[in-house]
């Protein structure tokens, strides 16, 4: 299950990041969860839109892996102990996911690759007044790919030769 959106726009993945994830996961059966599935038609993902919380819980329980931004699906998957990759922007993924066993992709001062974040004050970002902050824009393809590879390595449920990708 892939969830690129949050209720907070500054936590949603950018089109080029979604494009990259689409390419990496092209050999797998991936369901994309989003409110407006129309904007994701160009991707190879199968789409799930506007689900009830009960249906969302069912989908998460049924999937092998979850890749999500900081959102309800991230927290539901963490609570269900699903193999999980969390992609975070300004909010501290290490704090928000402290009760979950998951792979984190985030620019973070503790990793030495981000001097100011996480910050929790995205509206007063010292780097830009733009709605889309550098803590999201600067998450690169290499970080996303490393996160996905770590997810598969940590929980080797599937591999590229698996019958039901």
ChimeraX commands (.cxc) that place a marker at each C-alpha (Angstrom):
marker #1 position 0.00,0.00,0.00 radius 0.5
marker #1 position 1.38,3.40,-0.94 radius 0.5
marker #1 position 0.02,6.58,0.64 radius 0.5
marker #1 position 1.67,9.74,-0.77 radius 0.5
marker #1 position -0.81,12.18,0.82 radius 0.5
marker #1 position -1.48,13.64,4.23 radius 0.5
marker #1 position -4.22,16.01,5.34 radius 0.5
marker #1 position -1.39,18.55,5.69 radius 0.5
marker #1 position -0.14,19.57,2.23 radius 0.5
marker #1 position 3.45,20.13,3.36 radius 0.5
marker #1 position 3.64,16.41,4.24 radius 0.5
marker #1 position 2.47,15.18,0.80 radius 0.5
marker #1 position 4.99,13.79,-1.67 radius 0.5
marker #1 position 5.80,15.81,-4.76 radius 0.5
marker #1 position 5.03,14.55,-8.29 radius 0.5
marker #1 position 8.68,13.77,-9.10 radius 0.5
marker #1 position 8.98,11.72,-5.90 radius 0.5
marker #1 position 5.82,9.78,-6.76 radius 0.5
marker #1 position 7.14,9.26,-10.31 radius 0.5
marker #1 position 10.31,7.77,-8.88 radius 0.5
marker #1 position 8.45,5.45,-6.51 radius 0.5
marker #1 position 6.21,4.39,-9.40 radius 0.5
marker #1 position 9.32,3.42,-11.38 radius 0.5
marker #1 position 10.95,1.53,-8.50 radius 0.5
marker #1 position 7.79,-0.43,-7.68 radius 0.5
marker #1 position 6.68,-1.04,-11.27 radius 0.5
marker #1 position 7.16,-4.81,-10.92 radius 0.5
marker #1 position 4.97,-5.02,-7.81 radius 0.5
marker #1 position 1.23,-4.98,-7.24 radius 0.5
marker #1 position 0.87,-1.62,-5.49 radius 0.5
marker #1 position -2.32,0.02,-4.31 radius 0.5
marker #1 position -2.19,3.79,-4.02 radius 0.5
marker #1 position -4.42,5.33,-1.39 radius 0.5
marker #1 position -5.51,8.93,-1.94 radius 0.5
marker #1 position -8.59,11.11,-1.63 radius 0.5
marker #1 position -8.50,12.30,-5.24 radius 0.5
marker #1 position -7.40,9.27,-7.25 radius 0.5
marker #1 position -7.98,11.09,-10.55 radius 0.5
marker #1 position -4.69,12.93,-10.24 radius 0.5
marker #1 position -2.85,9.59,-10.02 radius 0.5
marker #1 position -4.28,8.02,-13.21 radius 0.5
marker #1 position -0.98,8.25,-15.09 radius 0.5
marker #1 position 0.73,5.89,-12.65 radius 0.5
marker #1 position 0.87,2.11,-12.78 radius 0.5
marker #1 position -0.60,1.88,-9.29 radius 0.5
marker #1 position -4.05,0.52,-8.67 radius 0.5
marker #1 position -6.00,3.18,-6.79 radius 0.5
marker #1 position -8.10,3.23,-3.67 radius 0.5
marker #1 position -9.93,6.47,-3.01 radius 0.5
marker #1 position -11.93,7.92,-0.14 radius 0.5
marker #1 position -12.20,4.77,1.94 radius 0.5
marker #1 position -13.92,4.47,5.27 radius 0.5
marker #1 position -11.68,3.93,8.30 radius 0.5
marker #1 position -12.95,0.36,8.50 radius 0.5
marker #1 position -12.01,-0.30,4.86 radius 0.5
marker #1 position -8.66,1.42,5.37 radius 0.5
marker #1 position -7.91,-0.88,8.29 radius 0.5
marker #1 position -8.83,-3.88,6.13 radius 0.5
marker #1 position -6.55,-2.77,3.27 radius 0.5
marker #1 position -3.63,-2.17,5.60 radius 0.5
marker #1 position -4.14,-5.51,7.34 radius 0.5
marker #1 position -4.25,-7.26,3.95 radius 0.5
marker #1 position -1.11,-5.76,2.44 radius 0.5
marker #1 position 2.48,-6.97,2.76 radius 0.5
marker #1 position 4.13,-3.55,3.03 radius 0.5
marker #1 position 3.10,0.06,3.64 radius 0.5
marker #1 position 4.93,3.11,2.28 radius 0.5
marker #1 position 3.40,6.28,3.64 radius 0.5
marker #1 position 3.94,9.89,4.53 radius 0.5
marker #1 position 3.02,11.01,8.05 radius 0.5
marker #1 position -0.70,10.22,7.86 radius 0.5
marker #1 position -3.44,8.06,9.32 radius 0.5
marker #1 position -2.36,5.06,7.19 radius 0.5
marker #1 position 1.18,5.40,8.55 radius 0.5
marker #1 position -0.06,5.27,12.14 radius 0.5
marker #1 position -2.56,2.48,11.48 radius 0.5
marker #1 position 0.15,0.39,9.80 radius 0.5
marker #1 position 2.54,1.07,12.67 radius 0.5
marker #1 position -0.09,0.05,15.20 radius 0.5
marker #1 position -0.71,-3.15,13.22 radius 0.5
marker #1 position 3.04,-3.84,13.10 radius 0.5
marker #1 position 3.06,-3.98,9.32 radius 0.5
marker #1 position 6.40,-3.67,7.49 radius 0.5
marker #1 position 6.46,0.10,7.15 radius 0.5
marker #1 position 8.40,2.88,5.45 radius 0.5
marker #1 position 7.60,6.38,6.71 radius 0.5
marker #1 position 8.54,9.43,4.67 radius 0.5
marker #1 position 8.55,12.53,6.86 radius 0.5
marker #1 position 9.11,16.21,6.26 radius 0.5
marker #1 position 9.08,18.77,9.11 radius 0.5
marker #1 position 7.57,16.58,11.87 radius 0.5
marker #1 position 10.07,14.34,13.65 radius 0.5
marker #1 position 9.51,10.81,12.35 radius 0.5
marker #1 position 11.63,9.41,15.17 radius 0.5
marker #1 position 9.23,10.93,17.68 radius 0.5
marker #1 position 5.96,10.36,15.82 radius 0.5
marker #1 position 6.87,6.75,15.10 radius 0.5
marker #1 position 8.67,5.95,18.34 radius 0.5
marker #1 position 6.34,3.05,19.14 radius 0.5
marker #1 position 6.65,1.46,15.69 radius 0.5
marker #1 position 9.34,-0.63,14.08 radius 0.5
marker #1 position 9.72,1.14,10.72 radius 0.5
marker #1 position 12.18,2.49,8.19 radius 0.5
marker #1 position 12.41,6.29,8.19 radius 0.5
marker #1 position 13.19,8.56,5.26 radius 0.5
marker #1 position 13.69,12.12,6.47 radius 0.5
marker #1 position 16.13,15.00,6.38 radius 0.5
marker #1 position 17.13,15.03,10.04 radius 0.5
marker #1 position 19.72,16.88,12.11 radius 0.5
marker #1 position 20.59,13.63,13.94 radius 0.5
marker #1 position 21.72,12.10,10.63 radius 0.5
marker #1 position 23.99,15.06,9.93 radius 0.5
marker #1 position 22.17,15.83,6.69 radius 0.5
marker #1 position 19.86,18.59,7.87 radius 0.5
marker #1 position 20.80,21.48,10.10 radius 0.5
marker #1 position 17.35,22.74,11.06 radius 0.5
marker #1 position 14.92,19.90,11.18 radius 0.5
marker #1 position 12.68,18.49,12.21 radius 0.5
marker #1 position 11.23,21.78,13.31 radius 0.5
marker #1 position 7.43,21.55,13.94 radius 0.5
marker #1 position 7.16,25.16,12.84 radius 0.5
marker #1 position 6.80,24.79,9.08 radius 0.5
marker #1 position 4.72,27.98,8.77 radius 0.5
marker #1 position 7.70,30.00,10.00 radius 0.5
marker #1 position 10.37,28.11,8.06 radius 0.5
marker #1 position 13.68,29.98,8.17 radius 0.5
marker #1 position 14.63,28.66,4.71 radius 0.5
marker #1 position 11.60,29.71,2.64 radius 0.5
marker #1 position 8.17,31.33,2.67 radius 0.5
marker #1 position 7.00,28.92,-0.02 radius 0.5
marker #1 position 4.23,26.47,0.90 radius 0.5
marker #1 position 6.44,23.54,-0.15 radius 0.5
marker #1 position 9.40,23.41,2.22 radius 0.5
marker #1 position 12.97,22.27,1.52 radius 0.5
marker #1 position 12.58,19.41,4.03 radius 0.5
marker #1 position 10.26,17.84,1.43 radius 0.5
marker #1 position 11.82,19.17,-1.78 radius 0.5
marker #1 position 15.28,17.95,-0.85 radius 0.5
marker #1 position 14.32,14.33,-0.16 radius 0.5
marker #1 position 16.11,12.81,-3.12 radius 0.5
marker #1 position 15.65,9.70,-5.18 radius 0.5
marker #1 position 18.64,8.05,-3.53 radius 0.5
marker #1 position 17.09,8.48,-0.07 radius 0.5
marker #1 position 13.75,7.13,-1.26 radius 0.5
marker #1 position 15.38,4.17,-3.01 radius 0.5
marker #1 position 17.53,3.39,0.04 radius 0.5
marker #1 position 14.42,3.52,2.22 radius 0.5
marker #1 position 12.50,1.12,-0.02 radius 0.5
marker #1 position 15.49,-1.24,-0.23 radius 0.5
marker #1 position 15.83,-1.13,3.56 radius 0.5
marker #1 position 12.12,-1.91,3.92 radius 0.5
marker #1 position 12.44,-5.00,1.71 radius 0.5
marker #1 position 15.70,-6.05,3.35 radius 0.5
marker #1 position 14.37,-5.66,6.89 radius 0.5
marker #1 position 11.18,-7.60,6.14 radius 0.5
marker #1 position 11.93,-10.00,3.25 radius 0.5
marker #1 position 8.32,-11.04,2.70 radius 0.5
marker #1 position 8.47,-10.63,-1.05 radius 0.5
marker #1 position 11.14,-10.62,-3.69 radius 0.5
marker #1 position 11.13,-9.93,-7.40 radius 0.5
marker #1 position 10.58,-13.62,-8.16 radius 0.5
marker #1 position 7.51,-13.87,-5.93 radius 0.5
marker #1 position 4.39,-15.04,-7.76 radius 0.5
marker #1 position 2.02,-12.30,-6.48 radius 0.5
marker #1 position 4.08,-9.17,-6.72 radius 0.5
marker link #1:1,2 radius 0.2
marker link #1:2,3 radius 0.2
marker link #1:3,4 radius 0.2
marker link #1:4,5 radius 0.2
marker link #1:5,6 radius 0.2
marker link #1:6,7 radius 0.2
marker link #1:7,8 radius 0.2
marker link #1:8,9 radius 0.2
marker link #1:9,10 radius 0.2
marker link #1:10,11 radius 0.2
marker link #1:11,12 radius 0.2
marker link #1:12,13 radius 0.2
marker link #1:13,14 radius 0.2
marker link #1:14,15 radius 0.2
marker link #1:15,16 radius 0.2
marker link #1:16,17 radius 0.2
marker link #1:17,18 radius 0.2
marker link #1:18,19 radius 0.2
marker link #1:19,20 radius 0.2
marker link #1:20,21 radius 0.2
marker link #1:21,22 radius 0.2
marker link #1:22,23 radius 0.2
marker link #1:23,24 radius 0.2
marker link #1:24,25 radius 0.2
marker link #1:25,26 radius 0.2
marker link #1:26,27 radius 0.2
marker link #1:27,28 radius 0.2
marker link #1:28,29 radius 0.2
marker link #1:29,30 radius 0.2
marker link #1:30,31 radius 0.2
marker link #1:31,32 radius 0.2
marker link #1:32,33 radius 0.2
marker link #1:33,34 radius 0.2
marker link #1:34,35 radius 0.2
marker link #1:35,36 radius 0.2
marker link #1:36,37 radius 0.2
marker link #1:37,38 radius 0.2
marker link #1:38,39 radius 0.2
marker link #1:39,40 radius 0.2
marker link #1:40,41 radius 0.2
marker link #1:41,42 radius 0.2
marker link #1:42,43 radius 0.2
marker link #1:43,44 radius 0.2
marker link #1:44,45 radius 0.2
marker link #1:45,46 radius 0.2
marker link #1:46,47 radius 0.2
marker link #1:47,48 radius 0.2
marker link #1:48,49 radius 0.2
marker link #1:49,50 radius 0.2
marker link #1:50,51 radius 0.2
marker link #1:51,52 radius 0.2
marker link #1:52,53 radius 0.2
marker link #1:53,54 radius 0.2
marker link #1:54,55 radius 0.2
marker link #1:55,56 radius 0.2
marker link #1:56,57 radius 0.2
marker link #1:57,58 radius 0.2
marker link #1:58,59 radius 0.2
marker link #1:59,60 radius 0.2
marker link #1:60,61 radius 0.2
marker link #1:61,62 radius 0.2
marker link #1:62,63 radius 0.2
marker link #1:63,64 radius 0.2
marker link #1:64,65 radius 0.2
marker link #1:65,66 radius 0.2
marker link #1:66,67 radius 0.2
marker link #1:67,68 radius 0.2
marker link #1:68,69 radius 0.2
marker link #1:69,70 radius 0.2
marker link #1:70,71 radius 0.2
marker link #1:71,72 radius 0.2
marker link #1:72,73 radius 0.2
marker link #1:73,74 radius 0.2
marker link #1:74,75 radius 0.2
marker link #1:75,76 radius 0.2
marker link #1:76,77 radius 0.2
marker link #1:77,78 radius 0.2
marker link #1:78,79 radius 0.2
marker link #1:79,80 radius 0.2
marker link #1:80,81 radius 0.2
marker link #1:81,82 radius 0.2
marker link #1:82,83 radius 0.2
marker link #1:83,84 radius 0.2
marker link #1:84,85 radius 0.2
marker link #1:85,86 radius 0.2
marker link #1:86,87 radius 0.2
marker link #1:87,88 radius 0.2
marker link #1:88,89 radius 0.2
marker link #1:89,90 radius 0.2
marker link #1:90,91 radius 0.2
marker link #1:91,92 radius 0.2
marker link #1:92,93 radius 0.2
marker link #1:93,94 radius 0.2
marker link #1:94,95 radius 0.2
marker link #1:95,96 radius 0.2
marker link #1:96,97 radius 0.2
marker link #1:97,98 radius 0.2
marker link #1:98,99 radius 0.2
marker link #1:99,100 radius 0.2
marker link #1:100,101 radius 0.2
marker link #1:101,102 radius 0.2
marker link #1:102,103 radius 0.2
marker link #1:103,104 radius 0.2
marker link #1:104,105 radius 0.2
marker link #1:105,106 radius 0.2
marker link #1:106,107 radius 0.2
marker link #1:107,108 radius 0.2
marker link #1:108,109 radius 0.2
marker link #1:109,110 radius 0.2
marker link #1:110,111 radius 0.2
marker link #1:111,112 radius 0.2
marker link #1:112,113 radius 0.2
marker link #1:113,114 radius 0.2
marker link #1:114,115 radius 0.2
marker link #1:115,116 radius 0.2
marker link #1:116,117 radius 0.2
marker link #1:117,118 radius 0.2
marker link #1:118,119 radius 0.2
marker link #1:119,120 radius 0.2
marker link #1:120,121 radius 0.2
marker link #1:121,122 radius 0.2
marker link #1:122,123 radius 0.2
marker link #1:123,124 radius 0.2
marker link #1:124,125 radius 0.2
marker link #1:125,126 radius 0.2
marker link #1:126,127 radius 0.2
marker link #1:127,128 radius 0.2
marker link #1:128,129 radius 0.2
marker link #1:129,130 radius 0.2
marker link #1:130,131 radius 0.2
marker link #1:131,132 radius 0.2
marker link #1:132,133 radius 0.2
marker link #1:133,134 radius 0.2
marker link #1:134,135 radius 0.2
marker link #1:135,136 radius 0.2
marker link #1:136,137 radius 0.2
marker link #1:137,138 radius 0.2
marker link #1:138,139 radius 0.2
marker link #1:139,140 radius 0.2
marker link #1:140,141 radius 0.2
marker link #1:141,142 radius 0.2
marker link #1:142,143 radius 0.2
marker link #1:143,144 radius 0.2
marker link #1:144,145 radius 0.2
marker link #1:145,146 radius 0.2
marker link #1:146,147 radius 0.2
marker link #1:147,148 radius 0.2
marker link #1:148,149 radius 0.2
marker link #1:149,150 radius 0.2
marker link #1:150,151 radius 0.2
marker link #1:151,152 radius 0.2
marker link #1:152,153 radius 0.2
marker link #1:153,154 radius 0.2
marker link #1:154,155 radius 0.2
marker link #1:155,156 radius 0.2
marker link #1:156,157 radius 0.2
marker link #1:157,158 radius 0.2
marker link #1:158,159 radius 0.2
marker link #1:159,160 radius 0.2
marker link #1:160,161 radius 0.2
marker link #1:161,162 radius 0.2
marker link #1:162,163 radius 0.2
marker link #1:163,164 radius 0.2
marker link #1:164,165 radius 0.2
view
